[in-house]
Amino acid sequence: MSIVVINALSIPGEAGPELEKRFAARKHSVDQEPGFEGFQLLRPVNGEDRYFVYTQWATREDFENWRDKRSGAAHAHNDGKQPVASGADLMEFEVVEL
Ligand code: HEM
């Protein structure tokens, strides 16, 4: 059963385009991770003001392995640039088999 982990990123002011540019530049950087099944960057409209990074993994362990591997400085998502995100909230789900 796959799991979904959503990272909700708070992005101040007009920083959305810069965030999208950084994701576009790294969109294949997770492709080869064991158990990684894909991600989407969801731009907020209509009331919500956070970007959601929707990620899918084969198992929770696969997600944890990836997260632990790039902990600390290794969340070097932004290549040493100032982060644009001012906050991040994690949500986890199991995909219901219907
Ligand atoms: C659910 C899994 C994920 C977690 C827990 C996570 C965590 C975070 C956190 C805490 C931030 C804000 C801190 C920062 O700006 O450096 C962030 C930003 C970012 N993440 Fe992730 N992330 C996840 C998935 C991904 C994936 C799959 C990608 C694909 C490339 C990615 C690329 C980025 C980029 C480009 C930023 C923007 C950095 C910036 O603000 O300049 N993330 N992520």
Boltz pocket constraint, residues with backbone or C-beta under 6 A from the ligand:
constraints:
  - pocket:
      binder: B
      contacts: [[A, 5], [A, 6], [A, 7], [A, 9], [A, 19], [A, 22], [A, 23], [A, 26], [A, 27], [A, 28], [A, 29], [A, 30], [A, 39], [A, 53], [A, 55], [A, 75], [A, 77], [A, 78], [A, 81], [A, 82], [A, 83], [A, 84], [A, 85], [A, 87], [A, 88], [A, 90]]
      max_distance: 6.0
